[in-house]
């Protein structure tokens, strides 16, 4: 599982995707103290969204003009071990959002299949 891995929780679609299987109270314990309660709530909403939809699309926090889309990659135990990510310019990604979301789901599913016994 993600716990203990060296990946930033904040600032990418990968953070919420990598922590999507954690309970909100567990995510709260892991959440960096330097961030505000509003950032925590936004992060929890993103984790819930990727859990419900199987994909997360969001504008980058620190790279204006970019949209990233991620979907969970799972190992043989079913744990989320990676996030399949697609990143592109906001205008282009928004114009083709459903196609890119489906591509991220397929990429994650294909990698997940490779990790199965």
KOLGU-4560 file (N, C-alpha, C; in nm, 3 decimals, padded with zeros to 5 digits):
<recs>
<n_xx: 00.082 n_yy: -00.122 n_zz: 00.000 ca_xx: 00.000 ca_yy: 00.000 ca_zz: 00.000 c_xx: 00.085 c_yy: 00.126 c_zz: 00.000 mol: A seq: 1 type: UNK>
<n_xx: 00.020 n_yy: 00.240 n_zz: -00.017 ca_xx: 00.089 ca_yy: 00.367 ca_zz: -00.028 c_xx: 00.166 c_yy: 00.404 c_zz: 00.098 mol: A seq: 2 type: UNK>
<n_xx: 00.116 n_yy: 00.368 n_zz: 00.215 ca_xx: 00.173 ca_yy: 00.412 ca_zz: 00.342 c_xx: 00.324 c_yy: 00.391 c_zz: 00.345 mol: A seq: 3 type: UNK>
<n_xx: 00.394 n_yy: 00.499 n_zz: 00.373 ca_xx: 00.540 ca_yy: 00.493 ca_zz: 00.382 c_xx: 00.612 c_yy: 00.515 c_zz: 00.251 mol: A seq: 4 type: UNK>
<n_xx: 00.538 n_yy: 00.531 n_zz: 00.143 ca_xx: 00.602 ca_yy: 00.552 ca_zz: 00.013 c_xx: 00.642 c_yy: 00.699 c_zz: -00.002 mol: A seq: 5 type: UNK>
<n_xx: 00.744 n_yy: 00.722 n_zz: -00.079 ca_xx: 00.792 ca_yy: 00.859 ca_zz: -00.101 c_xx: 00.718 c_yy: 00.921 c_zz: -00.219 mol: A seq: 6 type: UNK>
<n_xx: 00.603 n_yy: 00.977 n_zz: -00.193 ca_xx: 00.526 ca_yy: 01.045 ca_zz: -00.296 c_xx: 00.449 c_yy: 01.157 c_zz: -00.230 mol: A seq: 7 type: UNK>
<n_xx: 00.449 n_yy: 01.276 n_zz: -00.289 ca_xx: 00.375 ca_yy: 01.386 ca_zz: -00.228 c_xx: 00.225 c_yy: 01.362 c_zz: -00.232 mol: A seq: 8 type: UNK>
<n_xx: 00.160 n_yy: 01.385 n_zz: -00.121 ca_xx: 00.015 ca_yy: 01.371 ca_zz: -00.117 c_xx: -00.054 c_yy: 01.489 c_zz: -00.184 mol: A seq: 9 type: UNK>
<n_xx: 00.004 n_yy: 01.606 n_zz: -00.170 ca_xx: -00.058 ca_yy: 01.729 ca_zz: -00.216 c_xx: 00.003 c_yy: 01.770 c_zz: -00.349 mol: A seq: 10 type: UNK>
<n_xx: -00.081 n_yy: 01.826 n_zz: -00.436 ca_xx: -00.029 ca_yy: 01.887 ca_zz: -00.557 c_xx: -00.037 c_yy: 01.802 c_zz: -00.681 mol: A seq: 11 type: UNK>
<n_xx: -00.084 n_yy: 01.679 n_zz: -00.669 ca_xx: -00.098 ca_yy: 01.596 ca_zz: -00.788 c_xx: -00.222 c_yy: 01.509 c_zz: -00.774 mol: A seq: 12 type: UNK>
<n_xx: -00.270 n_yy: 01.463 n_zz: -00.887 ca_xx: -00.384 ca_yy: 01.371 ca_zz: -00.881 c_xx: -00.342 c_yy: 01.238 c_zz: -00.821 mol: A seq: 13 type: UNK>
<n_xx: -00.214 n_yy: 01.207 n_zz: -00.825 ca_xx: -00.165 ca_yy: 01.081 ca_zz: -00.771 c_xx: -00.185 c_yy: 01.067 c_zz: -00.622 mol: A seq: 14 type: UNK>
<n_xx: -00.175 n_yy: 01.176 n_zz: -00.546 ca_xx: -00.191 ca_yy: 01.168 ca_zz: -00.400 c_xx: -00.327 c_yy: 01.112 c_zz: -00.359 mol: A seq: 15 type: UNK>
<n_xx: -00.436 n_yy: 01.175 n_zz: -00.402 ca_xx: -00.567 ca_yy: 01.119 ca_zz: -00.367 c_xx: -00.588 c_yy: 00.978 c_zz: -00.422 mol: A seq: 16 type: UNK>
<n_xx: -00.535 n_yy: 00.950 n_zz: -00.540 ca_xx: -00.551 ca_yy: 00.817 ca_zz: -00.599 c_xx: -00.475 c_yy: 00.713 c_zz: -00.517 mol: A seq: 17 type: UNK>
<n_xx: -00.354 n_yy: 00.747 n_zz: -00.475 ca_xx: -00.275 ca_yy: 00.651 ca_zz: -00.398 c_xx: -00.332 c_yy: 00.626 c_zz: -00.259 mol: A seq: 18 type: UNK>
<n_xx: -00.406 n_yy: 00.719 n_zz: -00.205 ca_xx: -00.462 ca_yy: 00.703 ca_zz: -00.070 c_xx: -00.611 c_yy: 00.670 c_zz: -00.071 mol: A seq: 19 type: UNK>
<n_xx: -00.667 n_yy: 00.643 n_zz: -00.187 ca_xx: -00.813 ca_yy: 00.627 ca_zz: -00.199 c_xx: -00.870 c_yy: 00.514 c_zz: -00.113 mol: A seq: 20 type: UNK>
<n_xx: -00.794 n_yy: 00.414 n_zz: -00.080 ca_xx: -00.845 ca_yy: 00.302 ca_zz: 00.000 c_xx: -00.836 c_yy: 00.326 c_zz: 00.150 mol: A seq: 21 type: UNK>
<n_xx: -00.773 n_yy: 00.437 n_zz: 00.189 ca_xx: -00.763 ca_yy: 00.470 ca_zz: 00.331 c_xx: -00.892 c_yy: 00.537 c_zz: 00.379 mol: A seq: 22 type: UNK>
<n_xx: -00.929 n_yy: 00.514 n_zz: 00.502 ca_xx: -01.042 ca_yy: 00.584 ca_zz: 00.562 c_xx: -01.005 c_yy: 00.731 c_zz: 00.577 mol: A seq: 23 type: UNK>
<n_xx: -01.103 n_yy: 00.821 n_zz: 00.572 ca_xx: -01.072 ca_yy: 00.964 ca_zz: 00.588 c_xx: -00.994 c_yy: 00.995 c_zz: 00.717 mol: A seq: 24 type: UNK>
<n_xx: -01.025 n_yy: 00.927 n_zz: 00.827 ca_xx: -00.953 ca_yy: 00.956 ca_zz: 00.950 c_xx: -00.807 c_yy: 00.913 c_zz: 00.940 mol: A seq: 25 type: UNK>
<n_xx: -00.778 n_yy: 00.808 n_zz: 00.865 ca_xx: -00.639 ca_yy: 00.766 ca_zz: 00.846 c_xx: -00.565 c_yy: 00.865 c_zz: 00.756 mol: A seq: 26 type: UNK>
<n_xx: -00.632 n_yy: 00.915 n_zz: 00.653 ca_xx: -00.571 ca_yy: 01.016 ca_zz: 00.566 c_xx: -00.541 c_yy: 01.142 c_zz: 00.647 mol: A seq: 27 type: UNK>
<n_xx: -00.633 n_yy: 01.179 n_zz: 00.734 ca_xx: -00.614 ca_yy: 01.298 ca_zz: 00.817 c_xx: -00.487 c_yy: 01.285 c_zz: 00.901 mol: A seq: 28 type: UNK>
<n_xx: -00.461 n_yy: 01.167 n_zz: 00.953 ca_xx: -00.340 ca_yy: 01.146 ca_zz: 01.033 c_xx: -00.213 c_yy: 01.159 c_zz: 00.950 mol: A seq: 29 type: UNK>
<n_xx: -00.220 n_yy: 01.123 n_zz: 00.823 ca_xx: -00.104 ca_yy: 01.128 ca_zz: 00.735 c_xx: -00.084 c_yy: 01.265 c_zz: 00.670 mol: A seq: 30 type: UNK>
<n_xx: -00.188 n_yy: 01.345 n_zz: 00.672 ca_xx: -00.186 ca_yy: 01.472 ca_zz: 00.599 c_xx: -00.083 c_yy: 01.567 c_zz: 00.658 mol: A seq: 31 type: UNK>
<n_xx: 00.002 n_yy: 01.627 n_zz: 00.577 ca_xx: 00.106 ca_yy: 01.717 ca_zz: 00.629 c_xx: 00.047 c_yy: 01.835 c_zz: 00.705 mol: A seq: 32 type: UNK>
<n_xx: 00.101 n_yy: 01.864 n_zz: 00.822 ca_xx: 00.050 ca_yy: 01.970 ca_zz: 00.908 c_xx: 00.063 c_yy: 02.109 c_zz: 00.846 mol: A seq: 33 type: UNK>
<n_xx: 00.151 n_yy: 02.126 n_zz: 00.749 ca_xx: 00.172 ca_yy: 02.259 ca_zz: 00.691 c_xx: 00.054 c_yy: 02.303 c_zz: 00.603 mol: A seq: 34 type: UNK>
<n_xx: -00.040 n_yy: 02.214 n_zz: 00.576 ca_xx: -00.154 ca_yy: 02.248 ca_zz: 00.491 c_xx: -00.276 c_yy: 02.285 c_zz: 00.573 mol: A seq: 35 type: UNK>
<n_xx: -00.363 n_yy: 02.363 n_zz: 00.514 ca_xx: -00.480 ca_yy: 02.415 ca_zz: 00.584 c_xx: -00.592 c_yy: 02.311 c_zz: 00.592 mol: A seq: 36 type: UNK>
<n_xx: -00.687 n_yy: 02.332 n_zz: 00.683 ca_xx: -00.804 ca_yy: 02.244 ca_zz: 00.689 c_xx: -00.881 c_yy: 02.242 c_zz: 00.556 mol: A seq: 37 type: UNK>
<n_xx: -00.884 n_yy: 02.354 n_zz: 00.485 ca_xx: -00.952 ca_yy: 02.359 ca_zz: 00.356 c_xx: -00.882 c_yy: 02.268 c_zz: 00.254 mol: A seq: 38 type: UNK>
<n_xx: -00.749 n_yy: 02.267 n_zz: 00.257 ca_xx: -00.674 ca_yy: 02.179 ca_zz: 00.167 c_xx: -00.700 c_yy: 02.033 c_zz: 00.201 mol: A seq: 39 type: UNK>
<n_xx: -00.710 n_yy: 02.001 n_zz: 00.330 ca_xx: -00.742 ca_yy: 01.865 ca_zz: 00.371 c_xx: -00.879 c_yy: 01.825 c_zz: 00.319 mol: A seq: 40 type: UNK>
<n_xx: -00.978 n_yy: 01.912 n_zz: 00.335 ca_xx: -01.114 ca_yy: 01.880 ca_zz: 00.288 c_xx: -01.117 c_yy: 01.860 c_zz: 00.137 mol: A seq: 41 type: UNK>
<n_xx: -01.045 n_yy: 01.944 n_zz: 00.063 ca_xx: -01.038 ca_yy: 01.928 ca_zz: -00.083 c_xx: -00.973 c_yy: 01.794 c_zz: -00.119 mol: A seq: 42 type: UNK>
<n_xx: -00.865 n_yy: 01.761 n_zz: -00.047 ca_xx: -00.797 ca_yy: 01.634 ca_zz: -00.070 c_xx: -00.890 c_yy: 01.516 c_zz: -00.044 mol: A seq: 43 type: UNK>
<n_xx: -00.966 n_yy: 01.521 n_zz: 00.067 ca_xx: -01.059 ca_yy: 01.412 ca_zz: 00.100 c_xx: -01.170 c_yy: 01.402 c_zz: -00.005 mol: A seq: 44 type: UNK>
<n_xx: -01.216 n_yy: 01.515 n_zz: -00.057 ca_xx: -01.317 ca_yy: 01.511 ca_zz: -00.165 c_xx: -01.260 c_yy: 01.444 c_zz: -00.289 mol: A seq: 45 type: UNK>
<n_xx: -01.134 n_yy: 01.476 n_zz: -00.321 ca_xx: -01.070 ca_yy: 01.413 ca_zz: -00.438 c_xx: -01.053 c_yy: 01.262 c_zz: -00.417 mol: A seq: 46 type: UNK>
<n_xx: -01.013 n_yy: 01.221 n_zz: -00.298 ca_xx: -00.999 ca_yy: 01.077 ca_zz: -00.269 c_xx: -01.134 c_yy: 01.008 c_zz: -00.281 mol: A seq: 47 type: UNK>
<n_xx: -01.239 n_yy: 01.071 n_zz: -00.233 ca_xx: -01.374 ca_yy: 01.014 ca_zz: -00.245 c_xx: -01.417 c_yy: 01.006 c_zz: -00.391 mol: A seq: 48 type: UNK>
<n_xx: -01.388 n_yy: 01.110 n_zz: -00.467 ca_xx: -01.425 ca_yy: 01.113 ca_zz: -00.608 c_xx: -01.357 c_yy: 01.002 c_zz: -00.686 mol: A seq: 49 type: UNK>
<n_xx: -01.228 n_yy: 00.981 n_zz: -00.668 ca_xx: -01.159 ca_yy: 00.875 ca_zz: -00.742 c_xx: -01.210 c_yy: 00.738 c_zz: -00.696 mol: A seq: 50 type: UNK>
<n_xx: -01.248 n_yy: 00.725 n_zz: -00.570 ca_xx: -01.304 ca_yy: 00.599 ca_zz: -00.521 c_xx: -01.436 c_yy: 00.569 c_zz: -00.592 mol: A seq: 51 type: UNK>
<n_xx: -01.520 n_yy: 00.669 n_zz: -00.606 ca_xx: -01.651 ca_yy: 00.649 ca_zz: -00.669 c_xx: -01.644 c_yy: 00.633 c_zz: -00.820 mol: A seq: 52 type: UNK>
<n_xx: -01.554 n_yy: 00.709 n_zz: -00.886 ca_xx: -01.551 ca_yy: 00.710 ca_zz: -01.032 c_xx: -01.442 c_yy: 00.623 c_zz: -01.093 mol: A seq: 53 type: UNK>
<n_xx: -01.342 n_yy: 00.588 n_zz: -01.013 ca_xx: -01.231 ca_yy: 00.508 ca_zz: -01.066 c_xx: -01.130 c_yy: 00.590 c_zz: -01.144 mol: A seq: 54 type: UNK>
<n_xx: -01.147 n_yy: 00.721 n_zz: -01.143 ca_xx: -01.056 ca_yy: 00.811 ca_zz: -01.213 c_xx: -01.069 c_yy: 00.949 c_zz: -01.149 mol: A seq: 55 type: UNK>
<n_xx: -00.961 n_yy: 01.025 n_zz: -01.150 ca_xx: -00.963 ca_yy: 01.161 ca_zz: -01.095 c_xx: -00.903 c_yy: 01.256 c_zz: -01.197 mol: A seq: 56 type: UNK>
<n_xx: -00.978 n_yy: 01.361 n_zz: -01.229 ca_xx: -00.930 ca_yy: 01.466 ca_zz: -01.319 c_xx: -00.923 c_yy: 01.595 c_zz: -01.239 mol: A seq: 57 type: UNK>
<n_xx: -00.809 n_yy: 01.662 n_zz: -01.247 ca_xx: -00.797 ca_yy: 01.788 ca_zz: -01.174 c_xx: -00.693 c_yy: 01.878 c_zz: -01.236 mol: A seq: 58 type: UNK>
<n_xx: -00.714 n_yy: 02.008 n_zz: -01.218 ca_xx: -00.615 ca_yy: 02.105 ca_zz: -01.262 c_xx: -00.501 c_yy: 02.105 c_zz: -01.163 mol: A seq: 59 type: UNK>
<n_xx: -00.381 n_yy: 02.117 n_zz: -01.214 ca_xx: -00.262 ca_yy: 02.114 ca_zz: -01.130 c_xx: -00.262 c_yy: 02.233 c_zz: -01.034 mol: A seq: 60 type: UNK>
<n_xx: -00.218 n_yy: 02.209 n_zz: -00.909 ca_xx: -00.211 ca_yy: 02.315 ca_zz: -00.810 c_xx: -00.103 c_yy: 02.417 c_zz: -00.845 mol: A seq: 61 type: UNK>
<n_xx: 00.011 n_yy: 02.370 n_zz: -00.889 ca_xx: 00.124 ca_yy: 02.460 ca_zz: -00.906 c_xx: 00.173 c_yy: 02.474 c_zz: -01.049 mol: A seq: 62 type: UNK>
<n_xx: 00.106 n_yy: 02.411 n_zz: -01.142 ca_xx: 00.143 ca_yy: 02.423 ca_zz: -01.283 c_xx: 00.021 c_yy: 02.473 c_zz: -01.361 mol: A seq: 63 type: UNK>
<n_xx: 00.006 n_yy: 02.604 n_zz: -01.368 ca_xx: -00.109 ca_yy: 02.662 ca_zz: -01.436 c_xx: -00.117 c_yy: 02.613 c_zz: -01.580 mol: A seq: 64 type: UNK>
<n_xx: -00.238 n_yy: 02.584 n_zz: -01.623 ca_xx: -00.258 ca_yy: 02.543 ca_zz: -01.761 c_xx: -00.246 c_yy: 02.395 c_zz: -01.786 mol: A seq: 65 type: UNK>
<n_xx: -00.235 n_yy: 02.314 n_zz: -01.677 ca_xx: -00.225 ca_yy: 02.169 ca_zz: -01.694 c_xx: -00.338 c_yy: 02.098 c_zz: -01.621 mol: A seq: 66 type: UNK>
<n_xx: -00.386 n_yy: 01.992 n_zz: -01.681 ca_xx: -00.484 ca_yy: 01.903 ca_zz: -01.619 c_xx: -00.420 c_yy: 01.766 c_zz: -01.612 mol: A seq: 67 type: UNK>
<n_xx: -00.440 n_yy: 01.700 n_zz: -01.498 ca_xx: -00.390 ca_yy: 01.563 ca_zz: -01.485 c_xx: -00.506 c_yy: 01.471 c_zz: -01.452 mol: A seq: 68 type: UNK>
<n_xx: -00.495 n_yy: 01.351 n_zz: -01.501 ca_xx: -00.598 ca_yy: 01.248 ca_zz: -01.482 c_xx: -00.526 c_yy: 01.124 c_zz: -01.430 mol: A seq: 69 type: UNK>
<n_xx: -00.582 n_yy: 01.062 n_zz: -01.327 ca_xx: -00.519 ca_yy: 00.940 ca_zz: -01.275 c_xx: -00.623 c_yy: 00.835 c_zz: -01.244 mol: A seq: 70 type: UNK>
<n_xx: -00.576 n_yy: 00.711 n_zz: -01.246 ca_xx: -00.657 ca_yy: 00.595 ca_zz: -01.210 c_xx: -00.568 c_yy: 00.500 c_zz: -01.132 mol: A seq: 71 type: UNK>
<n_xx: -00.626 n_yy: 00.424 n_zz: -01.039 ca_xx: -00.544 ca_yy: 00.338 ca_zz: -00.953 c_xx: -00.494 c_yy: 00.211 c_zz: -01.022 mol: A seq: 72 type: UNK>
<n_xx: -00.368 n_yy: 00.179 n_zz: -00.993 ca_xx: -00.307 ca_yy: 00.053 ca_zz: -01.033 c_xx: -00.298 c_yy: -00.032 c_zz: -00.907 mol: A seq: 73 type: UNK>
<n_xx: -00.345 n_yy: -00.156 n_zz: -00.914 ca_xx: -00.347 ca_yy: -00.244 ca_zz: -00.797 c_xx: -00.257 c_yy: -00.365 c_zz: -00.819 mol: A seq: 74 type: UNK>
<n_xx: -00.198 n_yy: -00.412 n_zz: -00.708 ca_xx: -00.115 ca_yy: -00.533 ca_zz: -00.716 c_xx: -00.203 c_yy: -00.656 c_zz: -00.695 mol: A seq: 75 type: UNK>
<n_xx: -00.139 n_yy: -00.772 n_zz: -00.687 ca_xx: -00.213 ca_yy: -00.898 ca_zz: -00.675 c_xx: -00.295 c_yy: -00.906 c_zz: -00.546 mol: A seq: 76 type: UNK>
<n_xx: -00.257 n_yy: -00.830 n_zz: -00.444 ca_xx: -00.334 ca_yy: -00.831 ca_zz: -00.319 c_xx: -00.454 c_yy: -00.737 c_zz: -00.325 mol: A seq: 77 type: UNK>
<n_xx: -00.462 n_yy: -00.655 n_zz: -00.430 ca_xx: -00.570 ca_yy: -00.559 ca_zz: -00.443 c_xx: -00.536 c_yy: -00.421 c_zz: -00.390 mol: A seq: 78 type: UNK>
<n_xx: -00.415 n_yy: -00.403 n_zz: -00.339 ca_xx: -00.372 ca_yy: -00.274 ca_zz: -00.286 c_xx: -00.336 c_yy: -00.178 c_zz: -00.398 mol: A seq: 79 type: UNK>
<n_xx: -00.370 n_yy: -00.050 n_zz: -00.380 ca_xx: -00.328 ca_yy: 00.052 ca_zz: -00.475 c_xx: -00.178 c_yy: 00.073 c_zz: -00.455 mol: A seq: 80 type: UNK>
<n_xx: -00.101 n_yy: 00.051 n_zz: -00.562 ca_xx: 00.045 ca_yy: 00.065 ca_zz: -00.552 c_xx: 00.100 c_yy: 00.174 c_zz: -00.643 mol: A seq: 81 type: UNK>
<n_xx: 00.016 n_yy: 00.225 n_zz: -00.732 ca_xx: 00.060 ca_yy: 00.328 ca_zz: -00.825 c_xx: -00.062 c_yy: 00.399 c_zz: -00.881 mol: A seq: 82 type: UNK>
<n_xx: -00.036 n_yy: 00.509 n_zz: -00.948 ca_xx: -00.141 ca_yy: 00.582 ca_zz: -01.017 c_xx: -00.100 c_yy: 00.598 c_zz: -01.163 mol: A seq: 83 type: UNK>
<n_xx: -00.184 n_yy: 00.550 n_zz: -01.252 ca_xx: -00.161 ca_yy: 00.571 ca_zz: -01.395 c_xx: -00.206 c_yy: 00.713 c_zz: -01.426 mol: A seq: 84 type: UNK>
<n_xx: -00.114 n_yy: 00.798 n_zz: -01.473 ca_xx: -00.144 ca_yy: 00.940 ca_zz: -01.491 c_xx: -00.125 c_yy: 00.984 c_zz: -01.636 mol: A seq: 85 type: UNK>
<n_xx: -00.215 n_yy: 01.071 n_zz: -01.678 ca_xx: -00.206 ca_yy: 01.136 ca_zz: -01.808 c_xx: -00.214 c_yy: 01.286 c_zz: -01.781 mol: A seq: 86 type: UNK>
<n_xx: -00.121 n_yy: 01.363 n_zz: -01.836 ca_xx: -00.116 ca_yy: 01.507 ca_zz: -01.812 c_xx: -00.111 c_yy: 01.579 c_zz: -01.945 mol: A seq: 87 type: UNK>
<n_xx: -00.184 n_yy: 01.688 n_zz: -01.955 ca_xx: -00.183 ca_yy: 01.768 ca_zz: -02.076 c_xx: -00.233 c_yy: 01.909 c_zz: -02.051 mol: A seq: 88 type: UNK>
<n_xx: -00.234 n_yy: 01.989 n_zz: -02.155 ca_xx: -00.278 ca_yy: 02.128 ca_zz: -02.141 c_xx: -00.428 c_yy: 02.131 c_zz: -02.111 mol: A seq: 89 type: UNK>
<n_xx: -00.467 n_yy: 02.230 n_zz: -02.033 ca_xx: -00.606 ca_yy: 02.240 ca_zz: -01.988 c_xx: -00.703 c_yy: 02.243 c_zz: -02.105 mol: A seq: 90 type: UNK>
<n_xx: -00.678 n_yy: 02.327 n_zz: -02.204 ca_xx: -00.771 ca_yy: 02.341 ca_zz: -02.317 c_xx: -00.790 c_yy: 02.208 c_zz: -02.389 mol: A seq: 91 type: UNK>
<n_xx: -00.681 n_yy: 02.140 n_zz: -02.420 ca_xx: -00.691 ca_yy: 02.015 ca_zz: -02.494 c_xx: -00.754 c_yy: 01.904 c_zz: -02.410 mol: A seq: 92 type: UNK>
<n_xx: -00.711 n_yy: 01.894 n_zz: -02.285 ca_xx: -00.763 ca_yy: 01.787 ca_zz: -02.198 c_xx: -00.912 c_yy: 01.806 c_zz: -02.172 mol: A seq: 93 type: UNK>
<n_xx: -00.955 n_yy: 01.928 n_zz: -02.146 ca_xx: -01.097 ca_yy: 01.954 ca_zz: -02.119 c_xx: -01.182 c_yy: 01.924 c_zz: -02.242 mol: A seq: 94 type: UNK>
<n_xx: -01.130 n_yy: 01.951 n_zz: -02.360 ca_xx: -01.205 ca_yy: 01.925 ca_zz: -02.484 c_xx: -01.224 c_yy: 01.776 c_zz: -02.509 mol: A seq: 95 type: UNK>
<n_xx: -01.138 n_yy: 01.692 n_zz: -02.450 ca_xx: -01.142 ca_yy: 01.547 ca_zz: -02.474 c_xx: -01.143 c_yy: 01.471 c_zz: -02.342 mol: A seq: 96 type: UNK>
<n_xx: -01.201 n_yy: 01.530 n_zz: -02.237 ca_xx: -01.190 ca_yy: 01.477 ca_zz: -02.102 c_xx: -01.238 c_yy: 01.333 c_zz: -02.090 mol: A seq: 97 type: UNK>
<n_xx: -01.354 n_yy: 01.301 n_zz: -02.144 ca_xx: -01.405 ca_yy: 01.164 ca_zz: -02.127 c_xx: -01.314 c_yy: 01.062 c_zz: -02.196 mol: A seq: 98 type: UNK>
<n_xx: -01.256 n_yy: 01.098 n_zz: -02.310 ca_xx: -01.163 ca_yy: 01.007 ca_zz: -02.379 c_xx: -01.037 c_yy: 00.984 c_zz: -02.295 mol: A seq: 99 type: UNK>
<n_xx: -00.983 n_yy: 01.090 n_zz: -02.237 ca_xx: -00.863 ca_yy: 01.075 ca_zz: -02.155 c_xx: -00.892 c_yy: 01.002 c_zz: -02.024 mol: A seq: 100 type: UNK>
<n_xx: -01.009 n_yy: 01.025 n_zz: -01.965 ca_xx: -01.045 ca_yy: 00.951 ca_zz: -01.844 c_xx: -01.055 c_yy: 00.801 c_zz: -01.874 mol: A seq: 101 type: UNK>
<n_xx: -01.114 n_yy: 00.767 n_zz: -01.985 ca_xx: -01.124 ca_yy: 00.626 ca_zz: -02.023 c_xx: -00.986 c_yy: 00.569 c_zz: -02.052 mol: A seq: 102 type: UNK>
<n_xx: -00.900 n_yy: 00.646 n_zz: -02.116 ca_xx: -00.763 ca_yy: 00.600 ca_zz: -02.143 c_xx: -00.688 c_yy: 00.574 c_zz: -02.012 mol: A seq: 103 type: UNK>
<n_xx: -00.705 n_yy: 00.661 n_zz: -01.913 ca_xx: -00.638 ca_yy: 00.641 ca_zz: -01.783 c_xx: -00.691 c_yy: 00.516 c_zz: -01.715 mol: A seq: 104 type: UNK>
<n_xx: -00.822 n_yy: 00.494 n_zz: -01.721 ca_xx: -00.880 ca_yy: 00.371 ca_zz: -01.663 c_xx: -00.823 c_yy: 00.247 c_zz: -01.732 mol: A seq: 105 type: UNK>
<n_xx: -00.816 n_yy: 00.250 n_zz: -01.866 ca_xx: -00.763 ca_yy: 00.135 ca_zz: -01.941 c_xx: -00.617 c_yy: 00.111 c_zz: -01.909 mol: A seq: 106 type: UNK>
<n_xx: -00.537 n_yy: 00.218 n_zz: -01.905 ca_xx: -00.395 ca_yy: 00.206 ca_zz: -01.872 c_xx: -00.378 c_yy: 00.142 c_zz: -01.734 mol: A seq: 107 type: UNK>
<n_xx: -00.453 n_yy: 00.191 n_zz: -01.636 ca_xx: -00.445 ca_yy: 00.136 ca_zz: -01.500 c_xx: -00.488 c_yy: -00.011 c_zz: -01.499 mol: A seq: 108 type: UNK>
<n_xx: -00.594 n_yy: -00.043 n_zz: -01.570 ca_xx: -00.641 ca_yy: -00.182 ca_zz: -01.575 c_xx: -00.539 c_yy: -00.273 c_zz: -01.643 mol: A seq: 109 type: UNK>
<n_xx: -00.476 n_yy: -00.224 n_zz: -01.750 ca_xx: -00.375 ca_yy: -00.305 ca_zz: -01.821 c_xx: -00.253 c_yy: -00.332 c_zz: -01.733 mol: A seq: 110 type: UNK>
<n_xx: -00.206 n_yy: -00.229 n_zz: -01.662 ca_xx: -00.092 ca_yy: -00.249 ca_zz: -01.573 c_xx: -00.131 c_yy: -00.340 c_zz: -01.457 mol: A seq: 111 type: UNK>
<n_xx: -00.251 n_yy: -00.318 n_zz: -01.402 ca_xx: -00.299 ca_yy: -00.405 ca_zz: -01.295 c_xx: -00.302 c_yy: -00.551 c_zz: -01.340 mol: A seq: 112 type: UNK>
<n_xx: -00.349 n_yy: -00.576 n_zz: -01.462 ca_xx: -00.357 ca_yy: -00.713 ca_zz: -01.514 c_xx: -00.217 c_yy: -00.777 c_zz: -01.523 mol: A seq: 113 type: UNK>
<n_xx: -00.117 n_yy: -00.698 n_zz: -01.557 ca_xx: 00.019 ca_yy: -00.749 ca_zz: -01.565 c_xx: 00.073 c_yy: -00.790 c_zz: -01.428 mol: A seq: 114 type: UNK>
<n_xx: 00.017 n_yy: -00.734 n_zz: -01.323 ca_xx: 00.066 ca_yy: -00.762 ca_zz: -01.187 c_xx: -00.007 c_yy: -00.877 c_zz: -01.119 mol: A seq: 115 type: UNK>
<n_xx: -00.101 n_yy: -00.937 n_zz: -01.189 ca_xx: -00.177 ca_yy: -01.047 ca_zz: -01.131 c_xx: -00.105 c_yy: -01.180 c_zz: -01.156 mol: A seq: 116 type: UNK>
<n_xx: -00.123 n_yy: -01.274 n_zz: -01.061 ca_xx: -00.056 ca_yy: -01.404 ca_zz: -01.078 c_xx: -00.112 c_yy: -01.485 c_zz: -01.195 mol: A seq: 117 type: UNK>
</recs>
